[in-house]
Amino acid sequence: MIDVVLLKHLHVSLVFISISFFLVRFLGRQLGAGFMQARAVKIAPHIIDTLLLASGITLASIYRLSPLDAHWLLVKLILIGGYIGSGFGAMKAPAELHRNLFALLALSLITGAIVLAVIKPF
């Protein structure tokens, strides 16, 4: 049996690790840091985010939540999709201004997703 409290803590920890790693990678990209070429830096976000997704799906399953019934969860998933897309833009856009705007958008969207997860307004 899965310890739900432990799973929640894992999920929240992975959220903060994912966001922190995004910020480190973004700043490294902006500064042209050499560590950005390391294989681990390129692979780690995929591992972290896969574990994050798996823990989220497991929690939703345990609590029997469906995005079609829990509308806050649907909105959260849409915000996370926007975070992923804008995070990609923040890392890949050729112009510095665009990278900065994408990063700001990504952080705004993930903040919204976190707020929804905490307050579950609808």
Secondary structure, DSSP 4 states (H G I P E B T S, - for coil): ---HHHHHHHHHHHHHHHHHHHHHHHHHHHHT-GGGGSHHHHHHHHHHHHHHHHHHHHHHHHTT--TTT-HHHHHHHHHHHHHHHHHHHHHH-SSHHHHHHHHHHHHHHHHHHHHHHHH---
